[in-house]
Amino acid sequence: MKNKNSKLILFFLAVLIFSEQIFAQENSSATSEKMILTVEEAVNYAKENSRTLKSANIDLQMKKRAKNFSWNVLVPSVQATGTMSRSNEYSNSMDSIISMINPMYKPTEPEPSDYWKAVGGINASLNLSVALIDGIRASFTNYEAGLISWEQTYKETELNIRKMFYALLLQQESLNLQKTTLANAKNRFDQAKINFRNGLIPEISLLQTEVTYENQKPMIVKQEQALKEQLDTFAFLLGIPQGTEIELSGEITPEFVDLNPEELYQKYLENNLEISLFKKNLELMKIQQSAQNLQIYTPAISLSYGWQPVLSDITADWGDKDNWFDGGSFSATLVWNITNMLPFSSASLKARDLKDNIAQMNLNLISLEENAKMKINNLVNVLNQSKAAIESSNRNISLAQKSYDMTSIAYRNGTTELLDVREAETQLNQAKLALASEKFNYLSGLLDLEFAINTKLTK
């Protein structure tokens, strides 16, 4: 028996070990999964998985539901009741009437059932006011504002993803320049070792090239780690599962466009989502003001209907319709709150506050439009400056590359110092990085401008 148990234990241990190995392999494959993303793929992935967009979509669905059922203010309120009650004292109105006619009449003693009463009820009520129409209009306008707000969140998410994508490409470009510098330092170190063995250079020159090469290694490691962390953060913002390695595929190649601020104002200022949302909120406040005034200066009608079946005799047949009578009623009431029309009433003060808020919003709208024009003008200026800087950087790179090539040849021929080569290489790298930075600045500014006017300016 013990031998059989030990075999079972060994079998389960083997299964457990095998399962752990499979799980480790699956986990390792999941962790090492790699995803290559272009800028468009990153944007599309964010549209499907962004938590910000999902939250904005929930807000929009709530406003849509409120709009679709805004007519429910015209549905009467219906309440059904059922009551069984026992009176502490029995009183029969018919006995009192008969006693007045016949003084000799003696009322009969009440039965226990006479103290009990069964009453049912269905009550329907509806309050009608002209202000209800504005309430329905407000639901539609609020939904339209929600659509604009959702589009704004959508466009902001797309803008941020594109700018972050190109910022990471710029960071990769900087890292690639550092790696090229490291490779050049390695080549010079290898050449120096050959020259030293051949007696062409002193040992101090060999040590200088080695120190230069070794000092650049830690910088590369730090930049690689920083880039990896930035890529992980970017993956998290896109909603990519944790542990997925991503690689960006693309280049910072902006498409230049001719821009005129005045034409942009006239054609596209109305497309600005912030201005559109502000105008829709202003429209919503005007509807609220109209509804408030209607509540003050127009009456309301209150309709009520009640069906109240009452059982005459609780001991009789409850299914006998003659044993029931209807104690309900219908009423129509005209209600007009005269107090609300007083200038110092809370309703009147609220109406005046709404009027002042509308006046403030009109002033803020003017400021918002002026700020939008100023932003467009500034972005156009930035783009023009970046375009000029890109052209200048292209010329600088050509000069810096020529200077570096000539200095490298001179160093290999022994007619210049290592310091001169490093200085020429630094100038070349700065020129290349300046060009990449200006391309990013132009592309980023163009994205900001397209967002500001809510219009695509490139193909």
C-alpha positions in Angstrom: 0.0 0.0 0.0 2.8 2.4 0.9 4.5 1.6 -2.4 1.3 2.4 -4.3 1.0 5.7 -2.5 4.6 6.7 -3.2 4.0 6.0 -6.9 1.0 8.2 -6.9 2.9 11.0 -5.2 5.7 10.7 -7.7 3.2 10.8 -10.6 1.5 14.0 -9.3 4.9 15.6 -8.7 5.9 14.8 -12.3 2.6 16.3 -13.6 3.2 19.4 -11.5 6.7 20.0 -12.7 5.6 19.4 -16.3 2.7 21.9 -15.9 5.1 24.5 -14.4 7.4 24.1 -17.3 4.6 24.7 -19.8 3.3 27.7 -17.9 6.9 29.1 -17.7 7.2 28.7 -21.5 3.9 30.3 -22.2 4.7 33.2 -19.8 8.1 33.6 -21.4 6.6 33.7 -24.9 3.9 36.2 -23.8 6.6 38.4 -22.2 8.8 38.3 -25.2 6.0 39.1 -27.6 7.0 42.0 -29.9 4.7 44.4 -31.7 5.9 46.7 -34.6 3.8 49.9 -34.8 3.5 52.6 -37.4 2.0 55.9 -36.3 -1.3 55.1 -37.9 -1.4 51.7 -36.2 -0.6 53.3 -32.9 -3.5 55.7 -33.3 -5.9 53.0 -34.4 -4.9 50.8 -31.5 -5.5 53.7 -29.1 -8.9 54.4 -30.6 -9.9 50.8 -29.8 -8.3 50.4 -26.4 -7.8 53.9 -24.8 -9.5 54.1 -21.4 -10.0 57.8 -21.8 -12.0 57.3 -25.0 -14.0 54.4 -23.4 -14.9 56.7 -20.5 -15.9 59.5 -22.9 -18.0 57.1 -24.8 -19.9 56.1 -21.6 -20.6 59.8 -20.9 -21.9 60.2 -24.5 -24.2 57.1 -24.2 -25.7 58.5 -21.0 -26.5 61.8 -22.7 -27.9 60.0 -25.7 -30.2 57.9 -23.5 -31.4 61.1 -21.8 -32.2 62.6 -25.2 -34.0 59.6 -26.5 -36.3 59.4 -23.5 -36.6 63.2 -22.9 -40.3 62.8 -23.8 -40.9 60.8 -20.6 -41.8 64.1 -18.8 -45.2 63.8 -20.6 -45.8 60.3 -19.1 -48.2 60.5 -16.1 -47.2 59.2 -12.7 -49.3 56.1 -11.9 -49.5 54.6 -8.5 -51.4 51.5 -7.4 -52.4 50.9 -3.8 -54.4 48.4 -1.7 -55.5 48.9 1.9 -57.1 46.8 4.6 -58.2 48.9 7.6 -60.1 48.4 10.8 -62.0 51.3 12.4 -61.8 51.8 16.1 -65.4 52.8 16.2 -68.3 51.9 14.0 -70.4 54.6 12.5 -73.3 54.1 10.0 -74.6 57.3 8.4 -77.8 55.6 7.4 -78.7 54.9 11.0 -78.4 58.6 11.8 -80.7 59.5 8.9 -83.3 56.9 9.8 -83.3 58.0 13.5 -84.1 61.5 12.4 -87.1 60.3 10.4 -88.2 57.7 13.0 -87.3 58.6 16.6 -88.4 55.1 17.6 -85.8 53.5 15.4 -83.1 51.6 17.3 -79.8 50.9 15.4 -78.7 47.4 15.2 -75.5 46.3 16.9 -72.5 46.3 14.5 -71.0 43.0 13.5 -67.2 42.5 13.8 -67.0 42.6 10.1 -68.5 46.1 10.0 -65.3 47.5 11.5 -63.2 46.3 8.5 -62.9 48.0 5.2 -61.0 47.0 2.0 -60.0 49.8 -0.4 -58.0 49.7 -3.6 -56.7 52.5 -5.7 -55.0 53.5 -8.9 -54.0 57.2 -9.1 -52.6 58.9 -12.1 -51.3 62.5 -12.1 -49.7 64.7 -14.8 -48.3 68.2 -14.5 -48.2 70.1 -17.8 -46.2 73.3 -18.4 -44.9 75.1 -21.4 -41.5 74.9 -19.8 -41.5 71.2 -20.4 -40.8 71.8 -24.1 -37.6 73.7 -23.2 -36.7 70.8 -21.0 -36.9 68.4 -24.0 -34.9 70.9 -26.1 -32.2 71.0 -23.4 -31.8 67.2 -23.5 -31.2 67.4 -27.3 -28.8 70.3 -27.0 -26.9 68.6 -24.1 -26.5 65.5 -26.3 -25.2 67.7 -29.2 -22.7 69.2 -26.7 -21.7 65.7 -25.7 -21.0 64.8 -29.3 -18.6 67.8 -29.6 -17.0 66.9 -26.3 -16.5 63.3 -27.4 -15.0 64.4 -30.7 -12.7 66.8 -28.8 -11.5 64.0 -26.5 -11.0 61.8 -29.6 -9.0 64.3 -31.5 -6.9 65.2 -28.4 -6.1 61.5 -27.9 -5.0 61.2 -31.5 -2.9 64.3 -31.3 -1.1 63.1 -28.1 -0.4 59.7 -29.6 1.0 61.1 -32.8 3.2 63.7 -30.9 4.5 61.0 -28.5 5.2 58.6 -31.4 7.4 61.2 -33.2 9.0 62.3 -29.9 10.1 58.7 -29.4 11.4 58.6 -32.9 13.4 61.7 -32.1 14.8 59.9 -29.0 15.7 56.9 -31.1 17.5 59.2 -33.6 19.5 60.7 -30.8 20.4 57.2 -29.5 21.4 56.1 -33.0 23.7 59.1 -33.3 25.3 58.2 -30.0 25.8 54.6 -31.2 27.4 55.8 -34.4 29.7 58.0 -32.3 30.6 54.9 -30.2 31.2 52.8 -33.3 33.5 55.5 -34.7 35.4 55.7 -31.3 35.8 51.9 -31.5 37.2 52.1 -35.0 39.6 54.8 -33.9 40.7 52.7 -30.9 41.3 49.7 -33.1 43.3 51.7 -35.6 45.3 53.2 -32.7 46.2 49.8 -31.4 47.5 48.9 -34.9 49.4 52.2 -35.1 50.9 51.7 -31.7 52.1 48.2 -32.5 53.7 49.5 -35.6 55.4 52.3 -33.6 53.5 55.1 -35.4 51.9 56.7 -32.3 53.0 56.9 -28.6 51.2 55.0 -25.9 49.5 58.2 -24.6 47.6 58.5 -27.9 46.4 54.9 -27.6 45.2 55.5 -24.0 43.4 58.7 -25.1 41.4 56.8 -27.8 40.6 54.0 -25.4 39.4 56.4 -22.7 37.2 58.2 -25.2 35.7 54.8 -26.3 35.1 53.5 -22.8 33.6 56.8 -21.5 30.8 56.6 -24.2 29.6 53.1 -23.3 27.7 54.0 -20.1 26.0 56.9 -21.9 24.6 54.5 -24.5 23.4 52.1 -21.8 21.6 54.9 -20.0 19.9 56.2 -23.1 18.8 52.7 -24.1 17.2 52.2 -20.7 15.5 55.6 -20.8 14.1 54.8 -24.3 12.8 51.4 -23.1 11.0 53.0 -20.2 9.5 55.6 -22.5 8.3 52.9 -24.9 6.8 51.0 -22.0 4.9 54.1 -20.9 3.7 54.6 -24.5 2.5 51.0 -24.7 0.6 51.5 -21.4 -1.1 54.6 -22.8 -2.1 52.8 -25.9 -3.6 50.0 -23.8 -1.2 47.3 -25.0 -0.8 44.4 -22.5 2.0 44.7 -20.1 5.2 42.9 -21.0 4.7 43.4 -24.8 7.8 44.8 -26.4 7.0 47.5 -29.0 9.1 48.8 -31.9 8.3 51.9 -33.7 8.4 52.0 -37.5 8.5 55.4 -39.2 10.5 58.5 -39.9 10.1 62.2 -39.0 9.4 63.5 -42.4 7.1 66.5 -42.3 5.1 67.7 -45.3 5.6 71.4 -45.7 2.5 73.6 -46.4 2.0 77.2 -47.3 0.1 79.0 -44.5 -1.7 82.3 -44.3 -3.1 83.1 -40.8 -5.9 85.4 -42.2 -7.2 82.7 -44.5 -7.1 80.2 -41.7 -9.2 82.5 -39.5 -11.8 83.0 -42.1 -12.1 79.4 -43.3 -11.6 77.3 -40.2 -12.1 79.3 -37.0 -15.7 78.0 -36.8 -14.3 74.4 -36.8 -12.5 74.9 -33.5 -13.9 72.3 -31.2 -13.4 74.3 -28.1 -15.3 77.2 -29.6 -18.0 74.9 -30.9 -18.5 73.3 -27.5 -18.6 76.7 -25.8 -21.3 77.9 -28.2 -23.3 74.8 -27.6 -23.1 75.3 -23.8 -24.2 78.9 -24.3 -27.2 77.7 -26.3 -28.0 75.3 -23.5 -27.9 78.1 -20.9 -30.2 80.2 -23.1 -32.7 77.3 -23.2 -32.5 77.1 -19.4 -33.2 80.9 -19.2 -36.3 80.4 -21.4 -37.6 77.6 -19.3 -37.1 79.6 -16.1 -39.0 82.5 -17.6 -41.8 80.3 -18.7 -42.1 78.8 -15.2 -42.4 82.3 -13.8 -44.8 83.9 -16.3 -47.0 81.0 -17.5 -49.4 78.8 -15.5 -49.2 75.0 -15.2 -52.0 72.5 -15.4 -52.2 69.6 -13.0 -54.3 66.7 -14.1 -55.2 63.9 -11.6 -57.4 60.8 -11.9 -58.1 58.2 -9.2 -60.0 55.0 -9.4 -60.7 53.8 -5.9 -62.8 50.6 -5.5 -64.2 50.2 -2.0 -65.7 47.0 -0.6 -69.1 47.6 1.0 -69.2 44.4 3.0 -66.0 42.6 3.8 -67.9 39.3 4.6 -69.8 39.3 1.3 -68.6 37.9 -1.9 -65.6 39.9 -3.1 -66.3 38.9 -6.6 -69.7 40.5 -6.6 -69.5 43.8 -8.4 -72.5 45.1 -6.6 -70.5 44.8 -3.4 -68.0 47.5 -4.6 -68.3 51.2 -5.3 -65.8 53.7 -6.9 -64.6 56.4 -4.5 -62.2 57.9 -7.0 -62.4 61.2 -8.9 -60.9 63.3 -11.7 -59.5 66.8 -11.2 -57.9 69.5 -13.4 -56.1 72.3 -11.6 -54.6 75.4 -13.0 -51.6 76.4 -10.9 -49.8 79.8 -11.2 -47.3 80.8 -8.6 -47.8 84.5 -8.3 -44.9 84.8 -5.8 -42.4 83.8 -8.5 -43.2 87.0 -10.4 -42.0 89.2 -7.6 -38.6 90.7 -8.4 -37.1 89.6 -5.2 -38.3 86.0 -5.3 -35.9 83.1 -5.6 -37.2 82.2 -9.1 -36.8 85.8 -10.4 -33.3 86.0 -8.9 -32.4 82.8 -10.6 -33.6 84.1 -13.9 -31.6 87.3 -13.5 -28.5 85.2 -12.6 -29.0 83.2 -15.8 -29.2 86.4 -17.8 -26.0 87.7 -16.3 -24.2 84.4 -16.9 -25.2 84.5 -20.5 -23.8 88.0 -20.8 -20.5 86.7 -19.2 -20.4 83.8 -21.6 -20.8 86.1 -24.6 -17.8 88.1 -23.4 -15.8 84.9 -22.8 -16.7 83.7 -26.3 -15.2 86.8 -27.8 -12.0 86.2 -25.7 -12.0 82.6 -26.7 -12.1 83.4 -30.4 -9.4 86.0 -30.1 -7.2 83.6 -28.2 -7.8 81.0 -31.0 -6.7 83.5 -33.6 -3.6 84.3 -31.6 -2.8 80.7 -31.2 -3.2 80.1 -34.9 -1.0 83.1 -35.7 1.7 81.9 -33.3 1.7 78.3 -34.7 2.0 79.6 -38.2 5.0 81.7 -37.1 6.6 78.7 -35.4 6.1 76.6 -38.5 7.7 79.2 -40.7 10.7 79.5 -38.4 11.0 75.7 -38.2 10.9 75.4 -42.0 13.7 78.0 -42.3 15.7 76.2 -39.6 15.4 72.9 -41.4 16.7 74.4 -44.6 19.6 75.9 -42.6 20.3 72.6 -40.8 20.5 70.8 -44.1 23.3 73.1 -45.2 25.0 72.8 -41.8 25.0 69.0 -42.0 26.7 69.1 -45.4 29.4 71.4 -44.1 29.8 69.5 -40.8 30.0 66.2 -42.7 32.7 67.5 -45.0 34.7 68.9 -42.1 34.4 65.6 -40.2 35.5 63.6 -43.2 38.6 65.8 -43.9 39.5 65.8 -40.2 39.2 62.0 -40.0 41.5 61.6 -43.0 44.0 64.0 -41.5 43.9 62.1 -38.2 44.6 58.8 -40.0 47.5 60.5 -41.8 48.8 61.8 -38.5 48.5 65.4 -39.3 45.9 66.4 -36.7 45.0 65.5 -33.2 42.3 63.3 -31.8 40.7 66.3 -30.1 40.1 67.8 -33.5 38.4 64.7 -34.7 36.1 64.6 -31.6 35.3 68.3 -32.1 34.4 67.7 -35.7 32.3 64.7 -34.9 30.5 66.6 -32.1 29.6 69.4 -34.5 28.3 66.9 -37.0 26.1 65.1 -34.4 24.8 68.4 -33.2 23.9 69.4 -36.8 22.1 66.1 -37.4 20.3 66.3 -34.0 19.3 69.9 -34.7 17.8 68.9 -38.0 15.8 66.0 -36.4 14.6 68.3 -33.7 13.5 71.0 -36.1 11.6 68.4 -38.2 9.9 67.2 -35.0 9.1 70.8 -34.1 7.5 71.4 -37.5 5.6 68.2 -37.4 4.4 68.8 -33.9 3.4 72.4 -34.6 1.5 71.3 -37.7 -0.4 68.7 -35.7 -1.3 71.4 -33.1 -2.5 73.7 -35.9 -4.6 71.0 -37.5 -6.2 70.4 -34.1 -6.8 74.1 -33.5 -8.7 74.5 -36.8 -10.1 70.9 -36.7 -9.0 70.5 -40.4 -6.4 68.3 -42.1 -3.9 70.4 -43.9 -1.8 67.6 -45.5 -2.6 64.6 -47.6 
